[in-house]
Amino acid sequence: MGLSFSLDDNSKGNEVNAETLYDTIIIGGGPAGLSAALYAKRKGMTTGIIAGQIGGQVLDTSSVENYLGFDSLSGQDLMKNFEDHIKVYEIPTTTGSLVESIEDGASFKKIHTDNGKAYRAKSIIISTGSKPRMLGVPGEKEFLGKGVAYCAICDGPLFEGLDVIISGGGNSAVEAAIDLAKIASKVKIVHRSQFRADQVLIDRLEQLDNVEIHLQTQIKEIHGERLLTHIIAFDKNEGKEVKIEANGLFVEIGYLPKSEVFESLVKMNDRKEIIVDRKGETSSKGIFAAGDVTDGPYKQIVISAADGASAALSANDYVNKL
Amino acid sequence: MTFLNEDISKQIKAIFEPMKEDVNIALFVDKTGCESCDDAKGYMKEMSELSEKLSLSVYDIKGDKEKAAELGVEMTPSIVLLDKEYKNNGVKFNGIPAGHEINSFISGVLNVSGAGEELPDEIVEKIKSIDKPVNIKVFVTLACPHCPGAVSKAHKIALMNPNVNAEMIEANTFGELSQKFNVSGVPKIVFNEGPDLLGDQPIDAFIDAMENLSA
């Protein structure tokens, strides 16, 4: 077995300072947040980053093939490149803590985190991203960690030689299916409508001989004893219920914005995504948002990075006019 | 170096700078057959060369039975981090801490050397007041970015309270054990082979789980 290593950046020391009034503080360390940090810092703004973890959801992606300039690399390697680029600018960064609330004051905004600290900034860029959406069917919570999983790259290795179901029809579902087909004995994609993944991915999927595709099939219930054994789904083509057996079910049906904390602060749409204009401005002055947490229709790494740049530039305009 | 390239070695060296006390890596291998033991040995040898405060002792689980029993080692490869007095503080890794787990290994070394990050007083109090024996198993896979956080928290707790010991278990290396504990999602955190938590839980959730264990 060849060993590989995924070293995190443990260089502590340059943390966001509670005493400093920053021009902008960026909440979130994914593509949107890191790109915002780069643009803000280069504009000369005093900048800080507060994030649970640098890298965000891209870390859970085994292979990224649609970020211009890189034909194929792992999500982790892409984020390492982002991080190395940001490191050049020595931007204060506090990781491992989450934002609990924000006070929107007249001269500055105060950000409270769950480790009991508070930070001040003239403007804020929210780029907290999103989390996996759940199916919301009976058995899903009961079999969480007993077959039901949301991170194919993390939990995939536990299903070596077993059968798995992937729920979903977008890029992340099809990518998960392609990855798991290398490990699992059989992969069954179950999706309630038609594929909306990129055609190149669907073509690749269809070439695999251990993948079964069930489209127009909606998952109704998840069953098992100690561990998951099967699901019950409704096959719309046949107009009847079907039982599909498997040891695991990977839910890859999209994402929900991580926006709860900001609910009273900025306007959101009915999906709880923060409403922004083309400059990344929210309904609240001096608060900007970028990436998957916003109401932008397409959740893509390149779009998040671009959003981050826009939000930083418009935060800079805002701070200059104060 | 065969395992750690120059770039990673340099970074780890810098991370080990703040180490306060010596740490001994006690690695247990099985000379009569253990698929990943050679890799574990090579990797740990390179790791131990990245700080003057680190040393490596390699034991054979069968030949050094007494040492294995003393440190509670039952499978291979297994690594116990001992402090400057060669004392066991309940910080163990079963399987190779490679992939993302290199981070929990590094954090384990720093913590055992006394250079770990400090926790708020209130949490320290709660951890210190646990007065029953607790074993924490954290099942991981090496590709899981959320797993090292859970392993490090478990180890940190073990270091603060002699009643607690904590071990990382690499689920693919120890498939049977993982099956026994129904591991099909990681990180899975099992307390005294009973109640479990799934995911990189906050330290409060660890404390709650330990407080709720029957003595």
Interface residues (C-beta under 8 A of the other chain):
Chain A: M1 L3 S4 F5 S6 L7 D8 N10 S11 K12 Q53 G55 L59 D60 Q76 N115 G116 L144 G145 K146 G147 V148 A149 C151 I153 C154 D155 G156 P157 L158 F159 E160 R226 L227 L228 N247 G248
Chain B: F3 L4 I8 Q11 I12 A14 I15 E35 S36 D39 Y43 I96 A98 G99 H100 I102 N103 I106 S107 E117 P120 T141 L142 A143 C144 P145 H146 C147 P148 A171 N172 S178 N182 V183 S184 G185 V186 K188 D196 L198
